[in-house]
């Protein structure tokens, strides 16, 4: 197979990529393209304007941001013998992206671009293309087969404290992603993409970032919020960030380092691990002023959740006893008792308390935001397509349709041929996403779409939706308001999240 080559005049570069084949279709891929330079630790990156006439090797994935080691197979129940090669890491070379699509010569005009932001609690890379779990080749191949080809782009960005900053510059990860999006808008035409037809998509923390981009003026045509929104991890006060920074600063000094700014990468990663910092967050800054009332800069949105999102808190919730969980509801004298009873939280029933806490976390962090965000978008005249993922984990059905299980179906990066229902859901999910990225209605706006259970994929009405989610609970939570339920949520979930569930 001939190696694809793209001559890019404005970047002054020749990109040498690779050709792969799937189902008899040739797919071209350009990996590890650097899109920005990091001048120094915790400093804002600068766009890379030129390669000065170089021949760029785009055959290998670029390094990711340094991070604590997390076995992503754990949460997804992927068999232990599925090999994931260790990915290279580099603090200053981690701003790179990958482009996957049909051969340029076979493309009919500029293609819609699907730009993916991965999740990982803003702390780690959860399922990259390099891991093979989120390899986009099946999405691209299915788009070609359906005569609705897309160009798939994914980007690496700074994570954990490297993206959080040490107080001077904030939200560096979000700023890195903005540079990647701007790079795509400026340069994707040479790879066959349409810079005016970008769908920005992400899952979990990736969806948090996508929503943040829609609220802070990043221009894209449409967006997918899969299992997340800014309501999952809303911008928090700077004081909370300073507390995190001070904790890590003290830890690296305990490890014999002068400061966070001058510590070795290994010491910083060790400090993150020893301080058990499993998640990070967006920080308040001027770009988020009044975000609750800021309209999303997008034409249409696809948004939904899985049936058991709160699994990522399960191990943490298991450490709490019944009285501790019940006490969290006592913070609000008007609503606390009603919500406690609604979620079957009774102090001397420890198992019921833990299950109730997990249900509360799912409803407040995922299901309710789907409704709130959708209502706001629709009120602003935007097109919204809502969905649910109810197909259980293909290897362990007792794990249910848990957080991130949709990645297994959507990408099909791990062989699911042993489970025909899972394969069916995967094909259907890719078809609907491809339609959406092409500007075609993925399903009726008047209905939701259900992926599963039992391999069945169909539009459902609101009555059928009420059989799948706690609709009455959502109504009560909405009436109570965020000021009531979020202190309760923080009371049971603070420090309890983990991808190792």
PLY file of the C-alpha trace (Angstrom):
ply
format ascii 1.0
element vertex 501
property float x
property float y
property float z
element edge 500
property int vertex1
property int vertex2
end_header
0.00 0.00 0.00
1.27 3.45 -0.92
1.89 5.86 1.94
-0.39 8.90 1.71
1.23 12.29 1.47
-0.21 15.76 1.92
1.62 18.90 0.80
0.44 21.81 2.95
1.43 25.20 1.58
0.46 27.44 4.50
2.10 25.16 7.09
5.11 24.73 4.81
5.15 21.00 5.35
4.76 17.65 3.65
2.91 15.21 5.91
3.68 11.53 5.39
0.96 9.33 6.81
-0.10 5.69 6.69
-2.71 3.71 4.81
-4.78 1.11 6.65
-7.44 -1.21 5.32
-10.72 -2.35 6.85
-13.42 -4.36 5.08
-11.56 -3.79 1.83
-11.61 -0.01 2.23
-8.39 2.00 2.27
-8.24 4.53 5.11
-5.63 7.27 5.34
-4.31 8.44 8.66
-1.98 11.23 9.72
-0.85 10.82 13.32
0.89 12.94 15.91
0.73 16.28 14.07
1.92 18.99 16.41
-0.52 21.92 16.59
1.01 24.17 19.26
4.15 24.86 21.29
4.31 25.01 25.10
6.90 27.68 25.98
7.24 26.65 29.63
5.42 24.71 32.33
2.02 26.20 33.26
2.28 28.74 30.42
-0.25 29.25 27.65
0.62 27.40 24.46
1.26 29.19 21.17
-0.06 28.03 17.79
2.43 26.32 15.51
2.32 28.36 12.30
4.91 26.58 10.14
7.10 23.49 9.84
9.65 25.44 7.75
9.48 23.17 4.73
10.02 19.95 6.67
8.88 16.48 5.74
6.75 15.54 8.77
6.57 11.92 9.90
2.85 11.46 10.62
2.93 7.69 10.88
3.11 7.42 14.69
0.89 8.66 17.48
2.32 11.63 19.33
3.08 11.61 23.05
0.35 12.30 25.57
0.57 14.49 28.66
2.34 12.89 31.66
-0.20 11.32 34.01
-0.82 8.72 36.66
-1.11 5.22 35.26
-4.73 4.04 35.00
-5.73 0.72 33.47
-8.66 1.80 31.30
-9.64 -1.86 30.82
-10.73 -1.93 34.46
-13.91 0.18 34.25
-14.82 -1.14 30.80
-14.43 -4.81 31.85
-12.20 -5.42 28.83
-10.50 -8.83 29.16
-7.15 -8.67 30.88
-5.33 -10.23 27.92
-6.26 -7.31 25.63
-2.89 -5.67 25.20
-2.53 -1.89 25.48
0.95 -0.70 24.64
2.43 1.94 26.93
2.03 5.35 25.31
4.93 7.81 25.19
4.53 10.90 27.39
6.12 14.32 27.05
5.17 17.48 28.91
6.16 19.82 26.08
5.40 17.70 22.99
1.90 16.51 23.97
-0.09 19.02 21.90
-0.67 16.92 18.82
-3.59 15.61 16.81
-4.59 12.74 14.52
-6.59 12.84 11.28
-8.39 9.78 9.87
-10.39 9.70 6.63
-10.92 8.35 3.16
-8.10 8.83 0.62
-8.10 12.45 -0.45
-8.36 11.51 -4.13
-11.56 9.57 -3.43
-13.28 12.37 -1.50
-16.10 14.25 -3.14
-15.58 17.80 -2.03
-14.77 18.94 1.51
-15.94 16.47 4.15
-17.64 17.21 7.46
-15.22 17.00 10.36
-15.90 15.06 13.56
-13.49 16.44 16.18
-13.19 14.24 19.28
-12.16 15.25 22.81
-11.53 12.28 25.07
-12.48 12.13 28.75
-10.66 10.93 31.86
-11.79 13.14 34.78
-9.54 15.91 33.38
-6.71 13.87 34.92
-5.83 11.07 32.49
-6.27 10.03 28.86
-9.23 7.66 28.95
-9.14 5.48 25.82
-7.05 7.09 23.13
-6.78 5.88 19.54
-3.32 4.59 20.46
-4.92 2.27 23.02
-7.00 0.85 20.13
-10.16 1.14 22.23
-11.16 4.44 20.60
-9.61 3.84 17.20
-11.86 5.82 14.80
-11.30 3.57 11.77
-14.70 1.85 12.03
-16.53 5.19 12.29
-14.73 6.43 9.18
-15.25 3.15 7.30
-18.96 3.03 8.15
-19.33 6.64 7.03
-17.81 5.77 3.65
-20.03 2.68 3.27
-23.13 4.76 3.95
-22.04 7.35 1.37
-21.81 9.97 4.13
-18.03 10.16 4.65
-16.56 12.10 7.58
-13.05 13.16 8.52
-12.25 12.21 12.11
-9.84 14.33 14.18
-8.73 13.71 17.77
-6.37 15.81 19.84
-4.11 15.41 22.84
-4.04 18.21 25.39
-2.58 18.92 28.83
-4.10 17.07 31.77
-4.15 17.06 35.58
-1.96 19.77 37.16
-0.15 20.38 33.85
-3.48 21.54 32.40
-4.82 23.00 35.65
-1.90 25.38 36.16
-0.36 26.74 39.34
-2.53 29.84 39.65
-1.01 32.17 37.07
-2.66 30.72 33.95
-5.91 28.79 34.44
-7.78 26.21 32.35
-4.79 25.44 30.17
-6.40 22.23 28.89
-9.36 24.18 27.54
-7.01 26.71 25.94
-4.99 23.90 24.36
-8.16 22.45 22.85
-9.14 25.86 21.48
-5.79 25.97 19.67
-6.48 22.51 18.25
-9.91 23.58 17.02
-8.45 26.73 15.50
-5.74 24.60 13.82
-8.45 22.43 12.28
-10.36 25.46 11.04
-7.22 26.89 9.42
-5.65 23.74 8.04
-8.11 20.89 7.60
-9.07 21.84 4.04
-5.74 20.47 2.77
-6.67 17.09 4.26
-10.10 17.16 2.58
-12.13 18.57 5.47
-14.63 21.42 5.59
-13.54 24.02 8.18
-17.09 25.41 8.32
-18.66 22.03 9.06
-17.16 20.84 12.34
-18.96 18.63 14.86
-17.24 18.86 18.24
-17.83 15.71 20.30
-16.70 14.36 23.64
-17.54 11.85 26.35
-17.54 12.43 30.13
-14.87 15.07 30.87
-14.57 15.43 27.10
-18.24 16.43 26.99
-17.62 18.91 29.83
-14.96 20.54 27.67
-17.18 20.48 24.58
-19.93 22.28 26.47
-17.41 24.78 27.83
-16.31 25.54 24.25
-19.91 26.16 23.22
-20.26 28.67 26.07
-16.95 30.47 25.58
-17.16 31.37 21.92
-15.46 28.51 20.10
-17.23 28.38 16.71
-18.41 24.92 15.61
-21.52 23.89 13.71
-22.80 21.12 15.94
-21.83 19.21 19.07
-22.24 15.89 20.86
-22.40 15.82 24.66
-22.04 12.15 25.59
-22.40 11.47 29.32
-21.43 14.94 30.42
-22.00 18.68 30.31
-20.65 21.66 32.19
-23.19 20.74 34.89
-21.10 17.63 35.59
-18.04 19.72 36.41
-18.97 23.37 36.55
-16.27 26.05 37.05
-15.27 26.20 40.71
-13.97 29.14 42.77
-10.29 29.96 42.60
-9.91 29.31 46.34
-10.62 25.61 45.79
-8.00 25.54 43.06
-5.48 27.22 45.32
-6.07 24.52 47.89
-5.28 21.80 45.34
-2.17 23.65 44.15
-0.94 24.15 47.73
-1.40 20.45 48.48
0.67 19.42 45.48
3.25 22.13 46.16
3.77 20.77 49.66
3.96 17.18 48.40
6.64 17.85 45.74
8.72 19.64 48.39
8.35 16.58 50.61
9.75 14.64 47.66
12.82 16.86 47.60
11.78 19.16 44.75
12.05 22.98 44.88
8.51 23.78 43.66
5.77 22.69 41.27
7.22 24.90 38.55
10.66 23.36 38.84
9.90 19.82 39.96
10.69 16.84 37.75
7.80 15.35 35.80
8.25 12.07 37.68
7.94 13.86 41.04
4.76 15.66 39.95
3.14 12.43 38.79
4.19 10.76 42.05
2.70 13.65 44.02
-0.61 13.33 42.14
-0.69 9.61 42.91
0.23 9.97 46.57
-2.32 12.76 47.09
-4.92 10.54 45.37
-5.97 13.33 43.00
-8.24 11.34 40.68
-10.04 14.28 39.09
-9.55 17.95 38.29
-11.98 20.66 37.19
-12.52 23.91 35.32
-11.68 27.04 37.28
-13.72 30.21 37.36
-12.40 32.96 35.10
-13.81 35.83 33.06
-14.71 33.58 30.13
-17.21 31.77 32.36
-18.85 34.88 33.84
-22.60 34.30 33.77
-22.21 30.92 32.06
-25.55 29.71 33.43
-27.36 32.24 31.21
-24.92 32.22 28.28
-26.33 30.79 25.02
-24.41 27.93 23.42
-22.69 28.94 20.18
-23.85 25.99 18.06
-26.65 25.09 15.64
-27.58 21.60 16.85
-26.68 19.22 19.65
-26.90 15.52 20.34
-27.00 14.77 24.08
-27.60 11.74 26.28
-26.51 9.43 29.08
-25.97 5.78 29.92
-28.19 3.94 32.38
-25.60 3.66 35.19
-23.33 6.71 35.04
-22.69 6.80 38.78
-20.61 3.61 38.77
-17.48 5.81 38.94
-18.45 6.73 42.50
-19.42 3.22 43.57
-16.26 2.16 45.38
-16.12 5.52 47.14
-19.77 5.40 48.22
-19.18 1.87 49.57
-16.86 3.37 52.22
-19.73 5.40 53.73
-22.19 4.12 56.30
-25.93 4.74 56.37
-25.94 7.53 58.98
-23.26 9.48 57.09
-25.22 9.35 53.83
-28.49 10.24 55.57
-26.81 13.17 57.35
-25.89 14.76 54.01
-29.61 15.30 53.36
-30.08 17.21 56.62
-28.34 20.28 55.19
-31.61 21.62 53.79
-34.52 21.77 56.27
-37.14 22.36 53.58
-36.18 19.76 50.98
-33.69 17.42 52.63
-36.16 15.03 54.20
-38.27 14.84 51.04
-35.25 14.03 48.88
-33.94 11.54 51.43
-37.22 9.62 51.32
-37.44 9.93 47.53
-34.08 8.17 47.19
-34.83 5.54 49.86
-32.06 6.78 52.13
-32.75 5.42 55.63
-29.90 5.59 58.12
-30.25 2.02 59.40
-30.47 0.55 55.89
-26.86 0.81 54.67
-27.30 -0.92 51.31
-30.37 1.14 50.43
-28.50 4.29 51.44
-25.58 3.52 49.14
-27.83 2.68 46.20
-29.87 5.84 46.84
-26.72 7.96 46.90
-25.60 6.48 43.57
-29.03 7.12 42.05
-28.89 10.73 43.27
-25.45 11.19 41.70
-26.61 9.79 38.37
-29.73 11.96 38.30
-28.09 15.24 39.35
-24.86 14.95 37.36
-26.19 13.35 34.16
-29.92 12.78 33.59
-31.19 16.13 34.88
-28.54 18.15 32.99
-29.65 16.43 29.76
-33.11 17.88 30.31
-31.97 21.31 31.51
-29.43 21.81 28.73
-31.86 20.50 26.10
-34.66 22.79 27.25
-32.37 25.81 27.13
-31.10 24.95 23.66
-34.58 24.34 22.33
-35.82 27.62 23.82
-33.04 29.34 21.86
-34.22 27.71 18.63
-31.47 25.08 18.46
-32.06 21.55 17.17
-31.61 18.96 19.91
-31.50 15.17 19.64
-31.70 13.27 22.94
-30.75 9.64 23.48
-30.19 6.98 26.12
-27.68 4.12 26.14
-29.15 1.08 27.88
-27.07 -1.71 26.33
-25.19 -3.59 29.06
-21.45 -4.21 29.16
-20.73 -6.90 26.55
-18.45 -8.95 28.84
-20.24 -8.52 32.17
-23.96 -7.83 31.91
-24.22 -7.44 35.69
-22.15 -4.24 35.32
-25.14 -2.77 33.46
-24.97 0.05 30.90
-22.35 1.86 32.95
-20.41 5.08 32.47
-18.22 4.97 29.32
-19.66 1.68 28.02
-20.85 3.62 24.96
-17.21 4.02 23.88
-17.04 0.26 23.32
-20.04 0.37 21.00
-19.32 3.62 19.17
-15.70 2.88 18.24
-15.79 -0.91 18.14
-12.06 -0.85 18.81
-12.25 -4.09 20.79
-13.70 -7.11 18.99
-17.36 -7.51 20.00
-18.21 -10.26 17.52
-18.84 -12.66 20.43
-21.82 -10.49 21.44
-24.20 -9.87 18.54
-26.38 -7.46 20.52
-23.37 -5.27 21.33
-22.24 -5.37 17.70
-25.71 -4.32 16.56
-25.75 -1.37 18.95
-22.29 -0.33 17.77
-23.30 -0.31 14.11
-26.45 1.64 14.91
-24.58 4.16 17.03
-22.00 4.80 14.33
-24.74 5.22 11.74
-26.60 7.81 13.85
-23.43 9.75 14.70
-22.38 9.82 11.03
-25.79 11.11 10.01
-25.60 13.84 12.61
-22.08 14.91 11.58
-23.32 15.13 8.00
-26.15 17.46 8.98
-28.80 14.79 8.47
-31.44 14.25 11.12
-30.27 11.19 13.12
-33.80 10.55 14.40
-36.99 12.51 14.98
-36.55 15.61 17.14
-39.89 14.80 18.76
-38.57 11.55 20.20
-35.51 10.18 21.95
-33.40 7.36 20.61
-32.61 4.31 22.71
-29.48 2.23 22.11
-30.40 -1.06 23.80
-31.16 -2.98 25.85
-30.95 -6.43 24.25
-29.49 -5.04 21.05
-32.71 -3.23 20.19
-32.31 0.32 18.86
-35.36 2.49 18.35
-37.05 5.81 18.85
-38.97 6.00 22.13
-41.67 8.34 23.41
-41.70 10.09 26.77
-43.75 7.34 28.40
-41.17 4.77 27.35
-38.40 7.08 28.53
-40.05 7.25 31.97
-39.68 3.47 32.19
-35.91 3.85 31.74
-35.03 6.89 33.90
-36.36 8.32 37.20
-38.49 11.01 35.61
-40.44 11.84 38.79
-37.18 12.22 40.70
-35.92 14.62 38.02
-39.08 16.69 38.37
-38.64 16.99 42.14
-34.94 17.83 41.83
-35.72 20.53 39.31
-38.32 22.02 41.62
-35.91 21.93 44.57
-33.14 23.62 42.57
-29.39 23.23 42.27
-28.81 25.23 45.45
-30.60 22.49 47.38
-29.31 19.28 45.84
-25.70 20.14 45.02
-24.60 20.50 48.70
-26.11 17.05 49.29
-24.30 15.71 46.24
-20.98 17.14 47.42
-21.68 15.76 50.89
-21.75 12.17 49.63
-19.39 12.35 46.65
-16.46 14.63 47.53
-13.23 12.77 46.87
-15.07 9.55 46.02
-14.73 9.45 42.22
-12.49 6.87 40.56
-12.17 5.29 37.11
-11.03 2.06 38.82
-14.48 0.71 39.63
0 1
1 2
2 3
3 4
4 5
5 6
6 7
7 8
8 9
9 10
10 11
11 12
12 13
13 14
14 15
15 16
16 17
17 18
18 19
19 20
20 21
21 22
22 23
23 24
24 25
25 26
26 27
27 28
28 29
29 30
30 31
31 32
32 33
33 34
34 35
35 36
36 37
37 38
38 39
39 40
40 41
41 42
42 43
43 44
44 45
45 46
46 47
47 48
48 49
49 50
50 51
51 52
52 53
53 54
54 55
55 56
56 57
57 58
58 59
59 60
60 61
61 62
62 63
63 64
64 65
65 66
66 67
67 68
68 69
69 70
70 71
71 72
72 73
73 74
74 75
75 76
76 77
77 78
78 79
79 80
80 81
81 82
82 83
83 84
84 85
85 86
86 87
87 88
88 89
89 90
90 91
91 92
92 93
93 94
94 95
95 96
96 97
97 98
98 99
99 100
100 101
101 102
102 103
103 104
104 105
105 106
106 107
107 108
108 109
109 110
110 111
111 112
112 113
113 114
114 115
115 116
116 117
117 118
118 119
119 120
120 121
121 122
122 123
123 124
124 125
125 126
126 127
127 128
128 129
129 130
130 131
131 132
132 133
133 134
134 135
135 136
136 137
137 138
138 139
139 140
140 141
141 142
142 143
143 144
144 145
145 146
146 147
147 148
148 149
149 150
150 151
151 152
152 153
153 154
154 155
155 156
156 157
157 158
158 159
159 160
160 161
161 162
162 163
163 164
164 165
165 166
166 167
167 168
168 169
169 170
170 171
171 172
172 173
173 174
174 175
175 176
176 177
177 178
178 179
179 180
180 181
181 182
182 183
183 184
184 185
185 186
186 187
187 188
188 189
189 190
190 191
191 192
192 193
193 194
194 195
195 196
196 197
197 198
198 199
199 200
200 201
201 202
202 203
203 204
204 205
205 206
206 207
207 208
208 209
209 210
210 211
211 212
212 213
213 214
214 215
215 216
216 217
217 218
218 219
219 220
220 221
221 222
222 223
223 224
224 225
225 226
226 227
227 228
228 229
229 230
230 231
231 232
232 233
233 234
234 235
235 236
236 237
237 238
238 239
239 240
240 241
241 242
242 243
243 244
244 245
245 246
246 247
247 248
248 249
249 250
250 251
251 252
252 253
253 254
254 255
255 256
256 257
257 258
258 259
259 260
260 261
261 262
262 263
263 264
264 265
265 266
266 267
267 268
268 269
269 270
270 271
271 272
272 273
273 274
274 275
275 276
276 277
277 278
278 279
279 280
280 281
281 282
282 283
283 284
284 285
285 286
286 287
287 288
288 289
289 290
290 291
291 292
292 293
293 294
294 295
295 296
296 297
297 298
298 299
299 300
300 301
301 302
302 303
303 304
304 305
305 306
306 307
307 308
308 309
309 310
310 311
311 312
312 313
313 314
314 315
315 316
316 317
317 318
318 319
319 320
320 321
321 322
322 323
323 324
324 325
325 326
326 327
327 328
328 329
329 330
330 331
331 332
332 333
333 334
334 335
335 336
336 337
337 338
338 339
339 340
340 341
341 342
342 343
343 344
344 345
345 346
346 347
347 348
348 349
349 350
350 351
351 352
352 353
353 354
354 355
355 356
356 357
357 358
358 359
359 360
360 361
361 362
362 363
363 364
364 365
365 366
366 367
367 368
368 369
369 370
370 371
371 372
372 373
373 374
374 375
375 376
376 377
377 378
378 379
379 380
380 381
381 382
382 383
383 384
384 385
385 386
386 387
387 388
388 389
389 390
390 391
391 392
392 393
393 394
394 395
395 396
396 397
397 398
398 399
399 400
400 401
401 402
402 403
403 404
404 405
405 406
406 407
407 408
408 409
409 410
410 411
411 412
412 413
413 414
414 415
415 416
416 417
417 418
418 419
419 420
420 421
421 422
422 423
423 424
424 425
425 426
426 427
427 428
428 429
429 430
430 431
431 432
432 433
433 434
434 435
435 436
436 437
437 438
438 439
439 440
440 441
441 442
442 443
443 444
444 445
445 446
446 447
447 448
448 449
449 450
450 451
451 452
452 453
453 454
454 455
455 456
456 457
457 458
458 459
459 460
460 461
461 462
462 463
463 464
464 465
465 466
466 467
467 468
468 469
469 470
470 471
471 472
472 473
473 474
474 475
475 476
476 477
477 478
478 479
479 480
480 481
481 482
482 483
483 484
484 485
485 486
486 487
487 488
488 489
489 490
490 491
491 492
492 493
493 494
494 495
495 496
496 497
497 498
498 499
499 500
